[in-house]
Amino acid sequence: MDNQRGVIADMGEYLKRNPSIIVGIDVPERSICNDRKLERCRADAVRDALVQAGVPRQRIKMMDCGDAKLRREGRVEVLIMTGP
C-alpha cells in the first residue's frame, strides 16, 4: 500500500505542475469481475487520494476507458489526457 501512496503523491505533484492535464479513471459500465461495487470503490479511492494530494476534483473524470484484464486483476487504470 505504501508503494501506491508514493505513486499517487508523485502523480499529484506532476498534475499540480501541469494544470492543463486531466486525469481519467476507469470505471466500467459493465463489471468484468461481477463486483461492480468493488470496482467503483477502488476507483473512488484513487480519485479521493488524488484530491487529497492536491489535484482539483474537476480535473478528474470517471469513465469507462480501461483494460478488462487489469480490472480482473483488481487494478485501477489511470489515464493522463491534455485538457481542452
C-alpha positions in Angstrom: 0.0 0.0 0.0 2.9 2.4 0.7 4.1 2.0 -2.9 0.7 3.1 -4.2 0.7 6.1 -1.9 4.1 7.1 -3.4 2.7 6.7 -6.9 -0.3 8.9 -6.1 1.9 11.5 -4.4 4.1 11.6 -7.5 1.2 11.8 -9.8 -0.4 14.6 -7.7 2.9 16.6 -7.8 3.1 16.2 -11.6 -0.5 17.2 -12.1 -0.1 20.3 -9.9 2.9 21.4 -12.1 0.9 20.7 -15.3 -2.6 22.3 -14.8 -3.7 21.6 -18.4 -3.7 17.8 -17.8 -6.9 15.9 -17.0 -7.0 12.5 -15.4 -9.3 9.8 -16.5 -10.0 6.9 -14.0 -11.5 3.7 -15.4 -15.0 2.9 -14.0 -16.5 0.2 -16.2 -20.1 0.4 -17.4 -20.3 -3.4 -17.1 -18.4 -5.3 -14.4 -15.9 -7.9 -15.5 -15.4 -9.4 -12.1 -19.2 -9.4 -11.2 -18.5 -7.0 -8.4 -19.1 -3.5 -9.8 -19.4 -2.1 -6.3 -15.8 -3.2 -5.5 -14.5 -1.8 -8.8 -16.3 1.5 -8.1 -14.9 1.6 -4.6 -11.3 1.1 -5.9 -11.8 3.9 -8.5 -13.3 6.2 -5.9 -10.3 5.6 -3.6 -7.9 6.6 -6.3 -9.9 9.7 -7.1 -10.0 10.7 -3.4 -6.3 10.1 -2.9 -5.6 12.4 -5.9 -7.8 15.0 -4.5 -6.0 14.7 -1.1 -2.7 15.1 -3.0 -4.0 18.5 -4.2 -5.5 17.7 -7.6 -8.7 19.6 -8.2 -11.7 17.2 -8.4 -12.9 18.9 -11.6 -9.7 17.7 -13.4 -10.6 14.0 -12.6 -13.0 12.3 -14.9 -14.5 8.9 -14.1 -15.2 7.0 -17.3 -15.3 3.6 -18.9 -11.9 3.5 -20.7 -9.7 0.8 -19.4 -8.3 -2.7 -20.0 -10.6 -5.6 -18.9 -7.5 -7.7 -17.9 -6.3 -5.0 -15.5 -9.8 -4.9 -13.9 -9.8 -8.7 -13.4 -6.5 -8.3 -11.6 -8.1 -5.7 -9.2 -6.2 -2.8 -10.7 -7.5 0.7 -11.4 -6.3 2.3 -14.6 -5.5 6.0 -14.7 -5.1 7.8 -18.0 -3.5 11.2 -18.4 -5.0 13.5 -21.1 -4.5 17.1 -22.2 -7.3 19.4 -21.4 -9.3 21.5 -23.8 
